Amino acid sequence: MSYLQLKSMLMTVFGSTNNTKVQQFVDVMSHEFEMSLVGELSYFLGLQIKQLNDRIFITQAKYAKNLVKKFGLEYAKHCDTPMSTTLKLSKDASGKSVEQTLYWGMIGSLIYLTVSRPDISFSVGVCAKYQADLNHSLLNGTSNYEIW
């Protein structure tokens, strides 16, 4: 079982299948640090954790749904395959520029999502490649290729 320990801004996650070992660890650490146990871990830093006797499942479904809502993409077209590996995007020097902070936020959020979704890593990498010189024609073009 995994447990979450909080101390001010310090968070520590630890676990064991042996409850005796967990208690020994808590006893040793409690002598050194002020700590409190909040119980079995189920959600931590955008990760949903489900523990069974023989396995642990980690997902970011809630985090992904929050991203879709945050960036106003609830009604966007989705696809089962993230992107073609042969797609060639190019810069458009004459295109209208885009608010980079918003785009950077999207890319950063998607990079964090790759923790549990390695299948989107390639697509996120392609989108991240154009962060420095982003414009509307590129962004609009990506939706045609189902990147956004």
Backbone as a printed PyTorch tensor [residue, N CA C, xyz], in Angstrom:
tensor([[[  0.8350,  -1.1830,   0.0000],
         [  0.0000,   0.0000,   0.0000],
         [  0.8800,   1.2480,   0.0000]],

        [[  0.4310,   2.2810,  -0.6520],
         [  1.1490,   3.5510,  -0.6850],
         [  0.4640,   4.5330,   0.2490]],

        [[  1.2520,   5.3660,   0.8610],
         [  0.7320,   6.3630,   1.7780],
         [  1.2880,   7.7170,   1.4070]],

        [[  0.5770,   8.7560,   1.7930],
         [  1.0190,  10.1150,   1.5230],
         [  1.2780,  10.7960,   2.8490]],

        [[  2.4320,  11.4050,   2.9820],
         [  2.8100,  12.1120,   4.1930],
         [  2.9840,  13.5730,   3.8460]],

        [[  2.3930,  14.4760,   4.6410],
         [  2.4820,  15.9060,   4.3790],
         [  3.1980,  16.6260,   5.5130]],

        [[  4.0620,  17.5540,   5.1650],
         [  4.7320,  18.4110,   6.1450],
         [  4.9580,  19.7310,   5.4600]],

        [[  4.1980,  20.7410,   5.8330],
         [  4.2460,  22.0440,   5.1730],
         [  4.0990,  21.8320,   3.6710]],

        [[  5.1340,  22.1830,   2.9130],
         [  5.0800,  22.0080,   1.4640],
         [  5.7920,  20.7270,   1.0290]],

        [[  6.3230,  19.9830,   1.9700],
         [  7.0410,  18.7550,   1.6400],
         [  6.0600,  17.5880,   1.5960]],

        [[  6.0710,  16.8670,   0.4920],
         [  5.2080,  15.6980,   0.3610],
         [  6.0830,  14.4890,   0.0620]],

        [[  5.8020,  13.4210,   0.7430],
         [  6.5450,  12.1950,   0.5160],
         [  5.5580,  11.0550,   0.3090]],

        [[  5.7940,  10.2760,  -0.7060],
         [  4.9700,   9.1010,  -0.9620],
         [  5.8370,   7.8820,  -0.7050]],

        [[  5.3360,   6.9530,   0.0750],
         [  6.0700,   5.7140,   0.2970],
         [  5.0780,   4.5700,   0.3740]],

        [[  5.5680,   3.3810,   0.1570],
         [  4.6720,   2.2480,   0.1890],
         [  5.3940,   0.9260,   0.3360]],

        [[  4.6240,  -0.0630,   0.6890],
         [  5.1400,  -1.4110,   0.8360],
         [  3.9560,  -2.3720,   0.8520]],

        [[  4.2070,  -3.5930,   0.4850],
         [  3.1690,  -4.6180,   0.6010],
         [  3.1710,  -5.2160,   2.0040]],

        [[  4.1590,  -4.8340,   2.7860],
         [  4.3120,  -5.3520,   4.1370],
         [  3.9500,  -4.2510,   5.1420]],

        [[  2.8030,  -4.3970,   5.8210],
         [  2.3450,  -3.3780,   6.7670],
         [  3.2920,  -3.1950,   7.9460]],

        [[  3.9950,  -4.2460,   8.3330],
         [  4.9720,  -4.1380,   9.4160],
         [  6.1030,  -3.2030,   9.0100]],

        [[  6.5760,  -3.3430,   7.7840],
         [  7.6400,  -2.4640,   7.2680],
         [  7.1610,  -1.0110,   7.1960]],

        [[  5.9110,  -0.8150,   6.7900],
         [  5.3560,   0.5430,   6.7400],
         [  5.3830,   1.1510,   8.1320]],

        [[  4.9200,   0.4050,   9.1200],
         [  4.8830,   0.9280,  10.4890],
         [  6.2900,   1.2050,  11.0180]],

        [[  7.2530,   0.3430,  10.7120],
         [  8.6420,   0.5860,  11.1240],
         [  9.1700,   1.8700,  10.4940]],

        [[  8.8830,   2.0760,   9.2270],
         [  9.3170,   3.2900,   8.5300],
         [  8.6890,   4.5260,   9.1770]],

        [[  7.3890,   4.4580,   9.4530],
         [  6.6880,   5.5810,  10.0870],
         [  7.2930,   5.8750,  11.4510]],

        [[  7.5830,   4.8500,  12.2340],
         [  8.1720,   5.0450,  13.5620],
         [  9.5250,   5.7470,  13.4790]],

        [[ 10.3820,   5.2890,  12.5700],
         [ 11.7140,   5.8860,  12.4120],
         [ 11.5990,   7.3370,  11.9420]],

        [[ 10.7820,   7.5750,  10.9310],
         [ 10.6470,   8.9240,  10.3720],
         [  9.9770,   9.8850,  11.3520]],

        [[  9.0410,   9.3890,  12.1570],
         [  8.3420,  10.2400,  13.1240],
         [  9.2740,  10.7760,  14.1990]],

        [[ 10.3370,  10.0350,  14.4920],
         [ 11.3160,  10.5160,  15.4760],
         [ 12.1440,  11.6590,  14.9060]],

        [[ 12.3530,  11.6660,  13.6110],
         [ 13.1650,  12.6910,  12.9350],
         [ 12.3480,  13.8900,  12.4870]],

        [[ 11.1270,  13.6440,  12.0050],
         [ 10.3140,  14.6910,  11.3850],
         [  8.9000,  14.6850,  11.9410]],

        [[  8.2950,  15.8730,  11.9350],
         [  6.8830,  15.9650,  12.2720],
         [  6.1120,  15.5370,  11.0240]],

        [[  5.2460,  14.5510,  11.1690],
         [  4.5400,  14.0510,   9.9960],
         [  3.1700,  13.5250,  10.3630]],

        [[  2.3390,  13.4430,   9.3610],
         [  1.0250,  12.8370,   9.5460],
         [  0.7030,  12.0100,   8.3080]],

        [[  0.0480,  10.8990,   8.5270],
         [ -0.3550,  10.0270,   7.4230],
         [ -1.7720,  10.3950,   7.0140]],

        [[ -1.9910,  10.4980,   5.7340],
         [ -3.3320,  10.7940,   5.2480],
         [ -3.9840,   9.5780,   4.6020]],

        [[ -3.3350,   8.4430,   4.6790],
         [ -3.9560,   7.2170,   4.2020],
         [ -3.4840,   6.7590,   2.8450]],

        [[ -4.2210,   5.7950,   2.3480],
         [ -3.8760,   5.1840,   1.0700],
         [ -3.9940,   6.2060,  -0.0580]],

        [[ -3.0270,   6.1830,  -0.9210],
         [ -2.9430,   7.1320,  -2.0220],
         [ -3.9420,   6.7880,  -3.1210]],

        [[ -4.7370,   7.7940,  -3.5550],
         [ -5.6600,   7.5660,  -4.6660],
         [ -5.5310,   8.6450,  -5.7430]],

        [[ -5.0220,   9.8270,  -5.3850],
         [ -4.8430,  10.9110,  -6.3550],
         [ -3.6480,  11.7400,  -5.9060]],

        [[ -2.7030,  11.9860,  -6.8270],
         [ -1.4930,  12.7260,  -6.4630],
         [ -0.9240,  13.4040,  -7.6960]],

        [[ -0.7960,  14.7210,  -7.6590],
         [ -0.2040,  15.5130,  -8.7400],
         [ -0.7730,  15.1750, -10.1230]],

        [[ -2.0900,  15.0690, -10.2030],
         [ -2.7310,  14.7810, -11.4840],
         [ -2.7730,  13.3130, -11.8560]],

        [[ -2.2460,  12.4560, -11.0020],
         [ -2.2460,  11.0150, -11.2640],
         [ -3.3160,  10.3420, -10.4080]],

        [[ -4.1710,   9.5530, -11.0410],
         [ -5.1370,   8.7550, -10.3080],
         [ -4.5060,   7.3860, -10.0850]],

        [[ -4.5490,   6.9220,  -8.8380],
         [ -3.9080,   5.6580,  -8.4890],
         [ -4.9530,   4.7100,  -7.9180]],

        [[ -5.0780,   3.5450,  -8.5240],
         [ -5.9830,   2.5120,  -8.0260],
         [ -5.1340,   1.3030,  -7.6740]],

        [[ -5.2460,   0.8850,  -6.4110],
         [ -4.4260,  -0.2170,  -5.9250],
         [ -5.2770,  -1.4630,  -5.7050]],

        [[ -4.8290,  -2.5500,  -6.2830],
         [ -5.4400,  -3.8520,  -6.0580],
         [ -4.4090,  -4.7150,  -5.3390]],

        [[ -4.7970,  -5.9070,  -4.9490],
         [ -3.8610,  -6.7770,  -4.2360],
         [ -2.6250,  -7.1220,  -5.0470]],

        [[ -2.8040,  -7.3190,  -6.3580],
         [ -1.6830,  -7.7880,  -7.1700],
         [ -1.1660,  -6.7750,  -8.1870]],

        [[ -1.7330,  -5.5600,  -8.2320],
         [ -1.2530,  -4.5620,  -9.1990],
         [ -1.7100,  -3.1590,  -8.8180]],

        [[ -1.0780,  -2.1990,  -9.4490],
         [ -1.4150,  -0.7900,  -9.2600],
         [ -1.6750,  -0.1840, -10.6350]],

        [[ -2.7700,   0.5540, -10.7730],
         [ -3.1040,   1.2450, -12.0170],
         [ -2.9000,   2.7420, -11.8230]],

        [[ -2.2030,   3.3620, -12.7610],
         [ -1.9900,   4.8090, -12.7260],
         [ -2.5510,   5.3920, -14.0130]],

        [[ -3.4530,   6.3550, -13.8810],
         [ -4.0320,   7.0170, -15.0460],
         [ -4.0400,   8.5270, -14.8200]],

        [[ -4.3040,   9.2570, -15.8910],
         [ -4.4590,  10.7030, -15.8080],
         [ -5.7700,  11.1220, -16.4740]],

        [[ -6.7800,  10.2740, -16.3960],
         [ -8.0570,  10.5460, -17.0580],
         [ -8.6690,  11.8550, -16.5700]],

        [[ -8.6730,  12.0660, -15.2730],
         [ -9.2430,  13.3010, -14.7210],
         [ -8.4270,  14.5120, -15.1750]],

        [[ -7.1170,  14.3860, -15.1530],
         [ -6.2340,  15.4650, -15.6010],
         [ -6.5030,  15.7920, -17.0730]],

        [[ -6.6320,  14.7710, -17.9100],
         [ -6.8860,  14.9740, -19.3420],
         [ -8.2360,  15.6540, -19.5680]],

        [[ -9.2600,  15.2300, -18.8390],
         [-10.5780,  15.8600, -18.9750],
         [-10.5290,  17.3230, -18.5510]],

        [[ -9.7780,  17.6130, -17.4950],
         [ -9.6290,  19.0010, -17.0500],
         [ -8.9050,  19.8470, -18.0940]],

        [[ -7.9220,  19.2690, -18.7850],
         [ -7.2140,  19.9950, -19.8470],
         [ -8.1510,  20.3460, -20.9950]],

        [[ -8.9530,  19.3880, -21.4000],
         [ -9.9000,  19.6160, -22.4930],
         [-10.8130,  20.7880, -22.1330]],

        [[-11.2930,  20.7950, -20.9070],
         [-12.1710,  21.8750, -20.4440],
         [-11.4050,  23.1970, -20.3370]],

        [[-10.2190,  23.1630, -19.7550],
         [ -9.4110,  24.3690, -19.5480],
         [ -9.1280,  25.0970, -20.8610]],

        [[ -8.8480,  24.3530, -21.9090],
         [ -8.4880,  24.9590, -23.1860],
         [ -9.6710,  25.0430, -24.1620]],

        [[-10.8960,  24.8080, -23.6570],
         [-12.0980,  24.9910, -24.4590],
         [-12.2330,  24.0410, -25.6290]],

        [[-11.8320,  22.7990, -25.4300],
         [-11.8570,  21.8300, -26.5280],
         [-12.8970,  20.7260, -26.3260]],

        [[-13.9320,  21.0220, -25.5150],
         [-14.9400,  20.0010, -25.2250],
         [-15.6220,  19.4620, -26.4780]],

        [[-15.7900,  20.3090, -27.4900],
         [-16.5090,  19.8970, -28.6970],
         [-15.5740,  19.6740, -29.8850]],

        [[-14.2960,  19.6030, -29.6240],
         [-13.3290,  19.3760, -30.7050],
         [-13.4440,  17.9380, -31.2080]],

        [[-13.1360,  17.7540, -32.4640],
         [-13.1380,  16.4190, -33.0700],
         [-11.9820,  15.6110, -32.4670]],

        [[-12.2320,  14.3780, -32.1280],
         [-11.1640,  13.5290, -31.5960],
         [-10.8590,  12.4080, -32.5840]],

        [[ -9.7260,  11.7740, -32.3540],
         [ -9.3460,  10.6520, -33.2170],
         [ -8.7010,   9.5720, -32.3670]],

        [[ -8.7440,   8.3430, -32.8520],
         [ -8.1580,   7.2220, -32.1260],
         [ -6.6510,   7.1360, -32.3160]],

        [[ -6.1580,   7.5830, -33.4600],
         [ -4.7260,   7.5820, -33.7430],
         [ -4.2310,   9.0150, -33.6490]],

        [[ -3.2810,   9.3040, -32.7580],
         [ -2.8780,  10.6940, -32.5430],
         [ -2.4050,  11.4420, -33.7870]],

        [[ -1.6040,  10.8260, -34.6590],
         [ -1.0610,  11.5880, -35.7770],
         [ -0.2450,  10.6970, -36.6990]],

        [[ -0.2020,  11.0770, -37.9550],
         [  0.6350,  10.3770, -38.9260],
         [  2.0950,  10.7490, -38.6920]],

        [[  2.9740,   9.7840, -38.7650],
         [  4.4040,  10.0620, -38.5740],
         [  5.0460,  10.6550, -39.8150]],

        [[  4.3260,  10.6720, -40.9310],
         [  4.8840,  11.2330, -42.1690],
         [  4.4350,  12.6720, -42.4130]],

        [[  3.6450,  13.2330, -41.5040],
         [  3.1530,  14.6020, -41.6420],
         [  4.3100,  15.5960, -41.6230]],

        [[  4.2850,  16.5510, -42.5400],
         [  5.3150,  17.5950, -42.5950],
         [  4.6580,  18.9460, -42.3510]],

        [[  4.9820,  19.5820, -41.2430],
         [  4.5230,  20.9360, -40.9590],
         [  5.6540,  21.8910, -41.2900]],

        [[  5.3000,  23.1080, -41.6590],
         [  6.3490,  24.0900, -41.9510],
         [  5.9250,  25.4540, -41.4330]],

        [[  6.8930,  26.3310, -41.2140],
         [  6.6310,  27.6760, -40.7210],
         [  6.0120,  28.5240, -41.8250]],

        [[  5.1640,  29.4590, -41.4230],
         [  4.5630,  30.4190, -42.3510],
         [  4.9470,  31.8050, -41.8560]],

        [[  5.9450,  32.3970, -42.4640],
         [  6.4680,  33.6890, -42.0130],
         [  5.4300,  34.7990, -42.1010]],

        [[  4.4500,  34.6800, -42.9850],
         [  3.4600,  35.7450, -43.1560],
         [  2.2240,  35.5570, -42.2740]],

        [[  2.1600,  34.4810, -41.5230],
         [  0.9880,  34.2080, -40.6930],
         [  0.9000,  35.1110, -39.4760]],

        [[ -0.3380,  35.3170, -38.9880],
         [ -0.5880,  36.1180, -37.7900],
         [ -0.1070,  35.3380, -36.5660]],

        [[  0.6440,  36.0110, -35.6800],
         [  1.1870,  35.2800, -34.5370],
         [  0.1140,  34.9860, -33.4880]],

        [[  0.4080,  33.9870, -32.6820],
         [ -0.5070,  33.4720, -31.6740],
         [  0.0410,  33.8260, -30.2980]],

        [[ -0.8530,  33.9480, -29.3130],
         [ -0.4120,  34.2000, -27.9430],
         [  0.3930,  32.9870, -27.4670]],

        [[  1.6870,  33.1850, -27.3460],
         [  2.5700,  32.0540, -27.0460],
         [  2.3500,  31.4850, -25.6550]],

        [[  1.9830,  32.3210, -24.6990],
         [  1.7960,  31.8220, -23.3350],
         [  0.7200,  30.7390, -23.2920]],

        [[ -0.3700,  30.9480, -24.0100],
         [ -1.4380,  29.9450, -24.0640],
         [ -0.9270,  28.6570, -24.7090]],

        [[ -0.2400,  28.7870, -25.8200],
         [  0.2920,  27.6190, -26.5250],
         [  1.3050,  26.8830, -25.6560]],

        [[  2.1880,  27.6430, -24.9960],
         [  3.1710,  27.0140, -24.1060],
         [  2.4680,  26.2530, -22.9840]],

        [[  1.3820,  26.8280, -22.4650],
         [  0.6120,  26.1420, -21.4270],
         [  0.0340,  24.8330, -21.9280]],

        [[ -0.4720,  24.8640, -23.1610],
         [ -1.0160,  23.6350, -23.7580],
         [  0.0770,  22.5820, -23.9130]],

        [[  1.2040,  23.0100, -24.4670],
         [  2.3070,  22.0640, -24.6910],
         [  2.8180,  21.4980, -23.3690]],

        [[  3.0350,  22.3530, -22.3800],
         [  3.5030,  21.8830, -21.0710],
         [  2.5430,  20.8920, -20.4490]],

        [[  1.2550,  21.1860, -20.5420],
         [  0.2360,  20.2840, -20.0030],
         [  0.2360,  18.9470, -20.7350]],

        [[  0.3910,  18.9990, -22.0500],
         [  0.4390,  17.7590, -22.8320],
         [  1.7020,  16.9530, -22.5380]],

        [[  2.8110,  17.6460, -22.3270],
         [  4.0510,  16.9370, -21.9720],
         [  3.8520,  16.1850, -20.6590]],

        [[  3.2090,  16.8180, -19.6710],
         [  2.9460,  16.1380, -18.4020],
         [  2.0040,  14.9490, -18.6130]],

        [[  1.0680,  15.0800, -19.5340],
         [  0.1330,  13.9910, -19.8210],
         [  0.8440,  12.7730, -20.4110]],

        [[  1.9840,  12.9690, -21.0550],
         [  2.7140,  11.8320, -21.6330],
         [  3.2720,  10.8890, -20.5630]],

        [[  3.2160,  11.2910, -19.2900],
         [  3.6390,  10.4000, -18.1990],
         [  2.8610,   9.0880, -18.2740]],

        [[  1.5620,   9.1970, -18.5040],
         [  0.7420,   7.9840, -18.5870],
         [  0.2590,   7.6940, -20.0050]],

        [[  0.6110,   8.5500, -20.9600],
         [  0.1780,   8.3650, -22.3490],
         [  1.3690,   8.4830, -23.2970]],

        [[  2.2870,   7.5300, -23.2750],
         [  3.4400,   7.6200, -24.1800],
         [  3.0400,   7.5890, -25.6530]],

        [[  1.8240,   7.1330, -25.9500],
         [  1.3660,   7.0740, -27.3390],
         [  1.1740,   8.4570, -27.9630]],

        [[  1.0800,   9.5120, -27.1520],
         [  0.9170,  10.8620, -27.7090],
         [  2.2330,  11.6370, -27.7440]],

        [[  3.3150,  11.0140, -27.3130],
         [  4.6100,  11.7080, -27.2380],
         [  5.0600,  12.2740, -28.5770]],

        [[  4.9170,  11.5160, -29.6470],
         [  5.3510,  11.9960, -30.9580],
         [  4.5800,  13.2460, -31.3640]],

        [[  3.2510,  13.2070, -31.2400],
         [  2.4110,  14.3490, -31.6220],
         [  2.7310,  15.5810, -30.7890]],

        [[  2.9080,  15.3890, -29.4980],
         [  3.2480,  16.5090, -28.6170],
         [  4.5990,  17.0870, -29.0130]],

        [[  5.5450,  16.2270, -29.3460],
         [  6.8680,  16.6890, -29.7830],
         [  6.8070,  17.5180, -31.0500]],

        [[  5.9620,  17.1040, -31.9970],
         [  5.8060,  17.8710, -33.2400],
         [  5.2360,  19.2500, -32.9280]],

        [[  4.2350,  19.3060, -32.0660],
         [  3.6400,  20.5940, -31.6940],
         [  4.6410,  21.4640, -30.9340]],

        [[  5.4400,  20.8560, -30.0770],
         [  6.4230,  21.6080, -29.2930],
         [  7.5240,  22.1890, -30.1710]],

        [[  7.7800,  21.5700, -31.2850],
         [  8.8490,  22.0040, -32.1900],
         [  8.6490,  23.4380, -32.6780]],

        [[  7.4030,  23.8930, -32.7560],
         [  7.1020,  25.2140, -33.3110],
         [  6.7770,  26.2560, -32.2370]],

        [[  7.1540,  26.0220, -30.9950],
         [  6.8270,  26.9500, -29.9170],
         [  7.4400,  28.3340, -30.0960]],

        [[  8.6290,  28.4070, -30.6200],
         [  9.3390,  29.6830, -30.7050],
         [  8.7580,  30.6130, -31.7610]],

        [[  8.1520,  30.0880, -32.8080],
         [  7.6770,  30.9190, -33.9130],
         [  6.3020,  30.4400, -34.3740]],

        [[  5.3410,  30.5320, -33.4830],
         [  4.0070,  30.0160, -33.7490],
         [  3.1410,  31.0680, -34.4260]],

        [[  2.3100,  30.6420, -35.3750],
         [  1.3380,  31.5540, -35.9750],
         [  0.0270,  30.8190, -36.2340]],

        [[ -1.0330,  31.6090, -36.5100],
         [ -2.3710,  31.0350, -36.6770],
         [ -2.4640,  30.0200, -37.8060]],

        [[ -1.7680,  30.2580, -38.9050],
         [ -1.8840,  29.3140, -40.0220],
         [ -1.3540,  27.9440, -39.6330]],

        [[ -0.2930,  27.9060, -38.8500],
         [  0.2320,  26.6180, -38.3850],
         [ -0.7390,  25.9740, -37.4050]],

        [[ -1.2350,  26.7590, -36.4670],
         [ -2.1540,  26.2220, -35.4710],
         [ -3.4450,  25.7360, -36.1260]],

        [[ -3.9870,  26.5260, -37.0420],
         [ -5.1940,  26.0940, -37.7540],
         [ -4.9180,  24.8590, -38.5950]],

        [[ -3.7540,  24.7990, -39.1930],
         [ -3.3910,  23.6330, -39.9940],
         [ -3.2890,  22.3710, -39.1660]],

        [[ -2.8660,  22.4960, -37.9270],
         [ -2.7200,  21.3000, -37.1030],
         [ -4.0650,  20.6670, -36.7960]],

        [[ -5.1240,  21.4840, -36.6810],
         [ -6.4270,  20.8830, -36.3960],
         [ -6.9090,  20.0320, -37.5680]],

        [[ -6.5100,  20.3920, -38.7940],
         [ -6.8620,  19.5630, -39.9520],
         [ -6.2020,  18.1950, -39.8680]],

        [[ -5.0450,  18.1480, -39.2340],
         [ -4.3310,  16.8840, -39.0760],
         [ -4.6360,  16.2400, -37.7310]],

        [[ -5.6390,  16.7790, -37.0330],
         [ -6.1250,  16.2420, -35.7630],
         [ -5.0730,  16.2480, -34.6710]],

        [[ -4.1860,  17.2500, -34.6820],
         [ -3.2530,  17.3950, -33.5630],
         [ -3.9820,  18.0620, -32.4060]],

        [[ -4.7600,  19.0900, -32.6990],
         [ -5.5840,  19.7430, -31.6690],
         [ -7.0030,  19.3150, -31.8690]]])
